[in-house]
Amino acid sequence: MSFIKLAAKNLLHRPARTSLTVIGVALAVAVAVSLMGFNIGYRQSISASIDKLGFQIMIMAKGCPYEAATMMLKGGSGLLYLPDSALKEIRRDPEIDSITPVFIGLARKESVSIRDDADSAFLIISGIDRPSFEVMKPWLGFSQGKGYEGGRWFADDSVDEVVMGYEAAEFEQRKVGDTIYISITPDGEVEPQMHQYKVVGVLERTGTQDDGTVFMPISTAQKVFNRQNQLTIIGIKLKEFTGYAFHEFEQRWNKIPEVQVVGLQQVKTTMISLVETAQTMIAAVAVIAIIVAIIGVINSILMSIFERTGEIGIMKAIGATRSDIFQLIWLETFFLCLAGGVVGSLASLAGSHLVESALRLLIDIGVRGSIVQISAKIIISAIIASSATGLFAGLYPAWRASSMSPIAAIREGE
Amino acid sequence: MIDSTNNTPLISARGLKRYYHRGSEVVKAVDGIDLDIQRGEMVSILGPSGSGKTTLMNMLSGLDAPDDGSLTINGREVARLGEDELTEVRRGVLGFIFQKFHLLPTLSVRENVELPLLFLHRKPDEKKTVEILEKVGLQDRAGHLPREFSGGQMQRVAIARALITEPLLLIADEPTGNLDKANGEATFAIFRSLVEKQGMTILVTTHNTSLGSLSDRVITLEDGRIASDERNQL
């Protein structure tokens, strides 16, 4: 017999109460772990998504930088355009390593299936300058396997070929050689026009917005949207990217009245700040859940002490010191919180996909890829924190039990 | 084994008092008791309810402190000691048996019996546990839980628990109060055997005068004072 075994037996003797208390702690831990996983996962996801844009600086039409950021990452409506003369002008900058223009437009799908909701009834069309786009994103490759053989980029002057991102192709159930019908309303007109394109390639999954995009030559896109000589963004990579170099670049080109220069580091910060409010609210819920769980643990242990007053008196009579009783009660609280920590961590690990879906439903996340990343470090930290909380929560009940006079406790227990 | 060469009393009380306050009324539960308990004797304390038996026992066993008077247990003055020091005096010197057995329901018989060793930080000796369970006739039921036992059997487990630390003094407060006549007599028979074979000192309270007659000495209390102190011829 040891104190550990005795404490465990005491807890197992009241399985319903012990289970409920452990569940209370587990819920609080699960919320906290999910929040930590979301915090880390979301930041990583934002960084990865932005890094995979391939460029360090965006030139775009003047407007809300928040919208600019989300537009690049998840599409979005209310697109603003800048004249392509800006490209010619900026291209001359000696500090530029590579530069690529992008035209983005929203198209309506030819048919709306039962799977589509209001958002998915649209397709993001990205008009690109293929040679410079490839330089920016050298990791892009074509899907292989049955139905994807012979995937390639469209000819630079093609008017009827498109390349589809992985998810766009999967969602539309298109493979290489298939035809896709896209309904586009040209600028200045009311009635949409139907266009027919041949899918000449499907890109490999990238975990970025490119997965949900349909690519076509920039000139073709500008033409079908009736926005000749207009661009959505200009992506730029500098020869040497430093804070100073960016600042200098920004100073040089903000002088063009229609454009704004947006650094992607800035975009990362903007995107993260967008979700920080939501994270603060979730953190508040987690803190409340933890406080409720601590109160639950203290209540459960105190009830158990009151019920076992006689037993505690007897243990003291037969030789248990105050420190022995303190240790025993403290261990029981510790075990409750340790078990809650383990169960809660495992539950959050198992339910991370569910949490991710719920977060995506509740908050406009703006990035693809996993946004809840629960690492071993988070799990271990949560279990340690939960156990430490158990030691804290156990102080009062343990002190109370250890302070009982043996004779009064025996009498009360009778 | 008990040291029978030591002739000093195991317990010595002088002018022991314990008063309780019930509103404005003062209840003199123990009111000036002088008493010596010699090593190796079995002493029964008799008296009606409210005569002060349990209060006296609690003080003699170091569970409660007197308001006045002096008390020596195994040569150590304990009347003014704090709780932790009293625990230290009790540990390994005294064994306790209560009317309501007070076994821990979550523990098996063996675990209940070995529990005091946990608090003394001593490792249980399986051989010794079996030996003690044999003394109380429960060697075959070591793995059972208390709820599977009758009152008499539970009291025998409690006796085994009290004996595991090889105490000098066994304190039994109304040990037969919840037992029938046969089990009460069996319990006293075990006490008698411990005194005669091991030279143990036993202090027991009871309402039952016929069981009291199985002791070496019978002290009768009335209103917190000793009314009589007689030796039996066994």
Interface residues (C-beta under 8 A of the other chain):
Chain A: M1 S2 F3 L6 K9 N10 L12 H13 G310 E311 G313 I314 M315 K316 A317 I318 G319 A320 T321 R322 D324 S405 P406 I407 I410 G413 E414
Chain B: N58 S61 L63 D64 E83 D84 T87 E88 R90 R91 G92 G95 F96 F98 K100 H102 L104 P105 T106 L107 E111 E114 L115 P116 L117 L118 F119 L120 P124 R161 A162 T165
